[in-house]
Amino acid sequence: MNSVAKAVDKLKEARDAGINTIVDVTPFDVGRDVRFGQEVSRKSGMQIVACTGQHLFALESYNARTTEEIAELLIREIEQGIDGTDIKAGVIKVAARSDAITPAEEKVFRAAARASKATGIPVETHTNSRRRGGEKQADIFEAEGLSPARVSLGHSNDTDDVDYLTGLAKRGYTLGMDHAFWGMAPGATLPWQRRVECVKQLIDAGFVDQLFLSNDWVFGDVERDTVNPDGLLYTTRKTIPFLRQIGVSQRAIHAITVENPKRFFSRS
């Protein structure tokens, strides 16, 4: 079975389980192929949001560009299209490896903030939450005048430091709780149940409108498939049932899974 057929089958399975949108935060530097995404979207009926931006290890060539030049590249993919297509990015992806941010990474973060302000498109980040990496990212966004409401800090449930998480939520950021399944990995020090319990703690603290549930997933990744045989369906099969079990209401679950993404991904 070829890669298109495999992806279509997986996406149809997810759609049948009630998932109707996938946010593909694969930028150009890790193999983005928007034509492939368009094909599997049409064949599966799954809506796919494409991204612009950068993954880990910001290219050192960015040091030769100004922040404004990078912002212009991002804006072009949002307003004109990606790789010669009319497919336009619906989210900006940026990443930092740790709590410290390299000069090249900082330049990309500042460019992302400027592109978001210019277009209304939100920003999704890769954070090292175990080292409170979201705090430095938040400092940069705020220095650029970007509203925290336009930023989701990914991998936030790699930690159960609730003081760190509530601190970012109080500043107005959305917390991407997309790593619950890694609590099932051999040797994991933070079990998946504890990662999900942190979601309830944040809901109880009044931050239901600033949470996302998701899976940081890659088709064909053998390690992830071994850890999480449920794949894209982990949230519906494990996370949401456990939230219900520990007392989270259906109203709160609906807010997190439907209303929050609807608001976040609309242009503002």
TIGU-697762 format. One line per field, with one value per residue (C-alpha): residue number from 1; residue in three letters; y, x, z. Coordinates in nm, 4 decimals. Last residue first. Example, Ala and Ser with C-alpha at 12.3 -4.5 7.8 and 13.67 -1.06 7.14 Angstrom:
BEGIN
num = [2;1]
residu = [SER;ALA]
Y = [-0.1060;-0.4500]
X = [1.3670;1.2300]
Z = [0.7140;0.7800]
***
This chain:
BEGIN
num = [268;267;266;265;264;263;262;261;260;259;258;257;256;255;254;253;252;251;250;249;248;247;246;245;244;243;242;241;240;239;238;237;236;235;234;233;232;231;230;229;228;227;226;225;224;223;222;221;220;219;218;217;216;215;214;213;212;211;210;209;208;207;206;205;204;203;202;201;200;199;198;197;196;195;194;193;192;191;190;189;188;187;186;185;184;183;182;181;180;179;178;177;176;175;174;173;172;171;170;169;168;167;166;165;164;163;162;161;160;159;158;157;156;155;154;153;152;151;150;149;148;147;146;145;144;143;142;141;140;139;138;137;136;135;134;133;132;131;130;129;128;127;126;125;124;123;122;121;120;119;118;117;116;115;114;113;112;111;110;109;108;107;106;105;104;103;102;101;100;99;98;97;96;95;94;93;92;91;90;89;88;87;86;85;84;83;82;81;80;79;78;77;76;75;74;73;72;71;70;69;68;67;66;65;64;63;62;61;60;59;58;57;56;55;54;53;52;51;50;49;48;47;46;45;44;43;42;41;40;39;38;37;36;35;34;33;32;31;30;29;28;27;26;25;24;23;22;21;20;19;18;17;16;15;14;13;12;11;10;9;8;7;6;5;4;3;2;1]
residu = [SER;ARG;SER;PHE;PHE;ARG;LYS;PRO;ASN;GLU;VAL;THR;ILE;ALA;HIS;ILE;ALA;ARG;GLN;SER;VAL;GLY;ILE;GLN;ARG;LEU;PHE;PRO;ILE;THR;LYS;ARG;THR;THR;TYR;LEU;LEU;GLY;ASP;PRO;ASN;VAL;THR;ASP;ARG;GLU;VAL;ASP;GLY;PHE;VAL;TRP;ASP;ASN;SER;LEU;PHE;LEU;GLN;ASP;VAL;PHE;GLY;ALA;ASP;ILE;LEU;GLN;LYS;VAL;CYS;GLU;VAL;ARG;ARG;GLN;TRP;PRO;LEU;THR;ALA;GLY;PRO;ALA;MET;GLY;TRP;PHE;ALA;HIS;ASP;MET;GLY;LEU;THR;TYR;GLY;ARG;LYS;ALA;LEU;GLY;THR;LEU;TYR;ASP;VAL;ASP;ASP;THR;ASP;ASN;SER;HIS;GLY;LEU;SER;VAL;ARG;ALA;PRO;SER;LEU;GLY;GLU;ALA;GLU;PHE;ILE;ASP;ALA;GLN;LYS;GLU;GLY;GLY;ARG;ARG;ARG;SER;ASN;THR;HIS;THR;GLU;VAL;PRO;ILE;GLY;THR;ALA;LYS;SER;ALA;ARG;ALA;ALA;ALA;ARG;PHE;VAL;LYS;GLU;GLU;ALA;PRO;THR;ILE;ALA;ASP;SER;ARG;ALA;ALA;VAL;LYS;ILE;VAL;GLY;ALA;LYS;ILE;ASP;THR;GLY;ASP;ILE;GLY;GLN;GLU;ILE;GLU;ARG;ILE;LEU;LEU;GLU;ALA;ILE;GLU;GLU;THR;THR;ARG;ALA;ASN;TYR;SER;GLU;LEU;ALA;PHE;LEU;HIS;GLN;GLY;THR;CYS;ALA;VAL;ILE;GLN;MET;GLY;SER;LYS;ARG;SER;VAL;GLU;GLN;GLY;PHE;ARG;VAL;ASP;ARG;GLY;VAL;ASP;PHE;PRO;THR;VAL;ASP;VAL;ILE;THR;ASN;ILE;GLY;ALA;ASP;ARG;ALA;GLU;LYS;LEU;LYS;ASP;VAL;ALA;LYS;ALA;VAL;SER;ASN;MET]
Y = [3.7924;3.5098;3.2011;2.9268;3.0123;3.0561;2.7282;2.5552;2.6644;2.5970;2.2396;2.0224;2.2375;2.3774;2.0381;1.8781;2.1493;2.0943;1.7184;1.7721;1.6734;1.4418;1.2034;0.9429;1.2059;1.3153;0.9483;0.8963;1.2099;1.1116;0.7423;0.6576;1.0027;1.1530;0.8422;0.8250;0.9719;0.6773;0.4158;0.1914;0.4490;0.3565;0.1205;0.3558;0.6393;0.4458;0.3243;0.6711;0.5867;0.8769;1.1399;1.2531;1.5246;1.4190;1.6757;1.8337;2.2134;2.4399;2.8099;2.8298;2.5766;2.8021;2.8525;2.6768;2.3693;2.3478;2.3765;2.1008;1.8882;1.9235;1.8358;1.5087;1.4258;1.4369;1.2417;0.9690;0.9528;0.8719;1.1246;0.9447;0.7502;0.4481;0.2656;0.5076;0.5298;0.8868;0.9761;0.9323;1.2459;1.4598;1.6988;1.9258;2.2506;2.5354;2.8550;3.1716;3.4600;3.5599;3.3730;3.0626;3.0968;3.1159;2.8362;2.6057;2.6968;2.6682;2.3399;2.1806;1.8534;1.8579;1.7058;1.8341;2.1635;1.9915;2.2973;2.6599;2.7979;3.1657;3.4137;3.4767;3.5817;3.9000;3.9844;4.3093;4.2047;4.2137;4.0013;3.7370;3.7326;3.7027;3.4266;3.2241;3.2666;3.1424;2.8531;2.6791;2.5920;2.3265;2.0304;2.2418;2.2171;2.4025;2.3562;2.6476;2.7163;3.0715;3.2187;3.3855;3.7423;3.8478;4.1329;4.0507;3.6868;3.7777;4.0048;3.7382;3.4772;3.7079;3.7540;3.3785;3.3287;3.5803;3.4177;3.0804;3.2175;3.3863;3.0603;3.0270;2.8978;2.6978;2.4194;2.3242;2.6167;2.5833;2.7832;2.6903;2.9567;2.8547;2.8636;2.8469;2.9020;2.6427;2.8320;2.6392;2.7532;2.6099;2.7568;3.0246;3.3980;3.5317;3.2832;3.1593;3.5188;3.6257;3.3672;3.4812;3.8464;3.7634;3.6123;3.9340;4.1391;3.9406;4.0143;3.7419;3.6236;3.4666;3.2778;3.0806;2.9172;2.7285;2.7060;2.3727;2.2506;2.3269;2.6440;2.8496;2.7987;2.5621;2.3640;2.3075;1.9765;1.9122;1.5394;1.4221;1.1270;1.1650;1.5444;1.5709;1.2981;1.4920;1.8328;1.6965;1.5390;1.8730;2.0467;1.8456;1.9564;1.7560;1.8705;2.2125;2.3239;2.3142;2.0163;2.1614;1.9724;2.0721;1.7917;1.8685;1.6557;1.4182;1.2366;0.8755;0.8221;1.1112;0.9429;0.6196;0.8204;0.9897;0.6580;0.5120;0.8253;0.8183;0.4565;0.5178;0.8176;0.6320;0.3378;0.0000]
X = [-0.8106;-0.8045;-0.9811;-0.7491;-0.7692;-1.1461;-1.2338;-0.9494;-1.0940;-1.4582;-1.4243;-1.1847;-1.1332;-1.4860;-1.6415;-1.4330;-1.5445;-1.9119;-1.8651;-1.7614;-1.4273;-1.4745;-1.1808;-1.3491;-1.4511;-1.0877;-0.9890;-1.2374;-1.0992;-0.7329;-0.7507;-0.9644;-1.0487;-0.7068;-0.5166;-0.7035;-0.4242;-0.2042;-0.3846;-0.0743;0.1042;0.4508;0.5213;0.3679;0.5742;0.8975;0.8093;0.7276;0.5183;0.2777;0.3999;0.1995;0.2162;-0.1270;-0.3888;-0.5881;-0.5769;-0.6187;-0.6753;-1.0555;-1.0588;-0.8271;-1.0303;-0.8137;-1.0388;-0.9647;-0.5919;-0.6091;-0.8111;-0.5441;-0.2795;-0.4653;-0.3957;-0.0191;-0.0584;-0.2509;0.0135;0.2825;0.5652;0.8955;0.8714;1.1021;0.9313;0.6960;0.3359;0.3757;0.4703;0.1007;0.0062;0.2253;-0.0216;-0.1416;-0.0940;-0.1274;-0.2920;-0.1232;-0.2904;-0.0281;-0.2358;-0.2041;0.1744;0.1840;-0.0702;0.1669;0.4775;0.2933;0.1432;0.4845;0.3436;0.5767;0.5799;0.2240;0.3143;0.4235;0.3178;0.2808;-0.0175;0.0066;-0.2529;-0.4078;-0.0606;-0.1109;0.2005;0.3708;0.7203;0.8473;0.5428;0.6396;0.9981;0.9027;0.6534;0.9275;1.1456;0.8625;0.7672;1.0991;1.0151;1.2899;1.0508;0.8348;1.0822;0.8663;0.7653;0.5476;0.2176;0.1545;-0.1762;-0.2590;-0.3903;-0.1848;0.0441;0.0456;0.1170;0.3981;0.5537;0.5352;0.6769;0.9672;1.0446;1.0418;1.2607;1.5193;1.5148;1.5885;1.8880;2.0239;1.9839;1.7095;1.7747;1.4891;1.5519;1.5339;1.3334;1.0585;0.8370;0.5222;0.2994;-0.0612;-0.3101;-0.0587;-0.1974;-0.2375;-0.2404;0.0656;0.4177;0.5803;0.3295;0.0696;0.0188;-0.1017;0.0269;0.3294;0.4261;0.3776;0.6310;0.8907;0.8255;0.8811;1.2181;1.3166;1.1965;1.4101;1.7097;1.8766;2.2383;2.1773;1.8914;2.1577;2.2224;1.8988;1.6844;1.7531;1.4038;1.1134;1.0545;0.7666;0.4689;0.1877;-0.0893;-0.4314;-0.5817;-0.9564;-1.0214;-1.2469;-1.0148;-0.9472;-0.9448;-0.7250;-0.4926;-0.4336;-0.3927;-0.1438;0.0625;0.0601;0.1576;0.4769;0.6718;0.9915;1.1488;1.2866;0.9723;0.7453;0.5444;0.2860;-0.0032;-0.3173;-0.5699;-0.9421;-1.2581;-1.2065;-1.5302;-1.4115;-1.5082;-1.2785;-0.9890;-1.0435;-1.0686;-0.7393;-0.5639;-0.6974;-0.6026;-0.2503;-0.2002;-0.3431;-0.1166;0.1892;0.1472;0.0000]
Z = [1.4181;1.1698;1.2986;1.4145;1.7839;1.8036;1.6336;1.8186;2.1550;2.0719;1.9510;2.1539;2.4638;2.4878;2.4134;2.6893;2.9322;2.8471;2.8706;3.2310;3.3827;3.6807;3.6970;3.4745;3.2193;3.1850;3.1522;2.8678;2.6956;2.7183;2.6257;2.3227;2.1858;2.2564;2.1465;1.8155;1.6051;1.6951;1.9032;1.9016;2.1174;2.2415;1.9509;1.6931;1.8390;1.7995;1.4497;1.3138;1.0057;1.0332;1.2794;1.5828;1.8470;1.9691;2.0683;2.3482;2.3538;2.6535;2.7107;2.7403;3.0270;3.2289;3.5462;3.8065;3.7874;3.4145;3.4850;3.7447;3.5046;3.2379;3.4960;3.5544;3.1890;3.2355;3.5592;3.3747;3.1035;3.3581;3.4171;3.4729;3.1477;3.1615;2.8766;2.6960;2.8197;2.9481;2.5922;2.5090;2.7022;2.4775;2.3124;2.5918;2.3969;2.6448;2.5216;2.6433;2.8303;3.0892;3.3459;3.1283;3.1327;3.5118;3.5354;3.3494;3.5502;3.8822;3.7609;3.7208;3.5876;3.2900;2.9413;2.9384;2.7723;2.4531;2.2507;2.3554;2.1628;2.0661;1.9360;2.2796;2.3969;2.1906;1.9911;2.0944;1.9853;2.3448;2.4322;2.1807;2.3053;2.6724;2.5912;2.4251;2.7326;2.9552;2.7307;2.7944;3.1535;3.1515;3.1478;2.9178;2.6326;2.3866;2.0225;1.9214;1.7438;1.6208;1.5048;1.1688;1.2009;0.8977;1.0041;1.3758;1.2998;1.0608;1.3230;1.5919;1.3553;1.2681;1.6377;1.6893;1.3821;1.5062;1.8474;1.6913;1.5014;1.8161;2.0105;2.2707;2.6222;2.7759;2.5284;2.1635;2.0370;1.7793;1.5482;1.3564;1.1961;1.1280;0.8410;0.5587;0.2103;-0.0623;-0.3935;-0.5026;-0.5974;-0.2883;-0.0411;-0.1139;-0.1564;0.1811;0.4362;0.2429;0.1579;0.5199;0.6347;0.3828;0.4765;0.8435;0.7534;0.5770;0.8734;1.1145;0.8962;0.6993;0.7192;1.0599;0.8977;0.7141;1.0512;0.9945;1.3040;1.4710;1.5547;1.3205;1.1194;0.9833;0.7539;0.8246;0.6574;0.8169;0.7053;0.6753;0.6548;0.3697;0.3115;-0.0603;-0.0618;0.2469;0.1200;-0.2008;-0.0347;0.2129;-0.0644;-0.2471;0.0760;0.1115;0.4208;0.4628;0.7863;0.6883;0.5015;0.8045;0.9352;1.1744;1.0154;1.2047;1.1518;1.1377;1.1407;1.4327;1.5222;1.5346;1.1686;1.0855;1.2635;1.0691;0.7473;0.8336;0.8898;0.5635;0.3692;0.5115;0.4107;0.0624;0.0072;0.1369;-0.0964;0.0000]
***
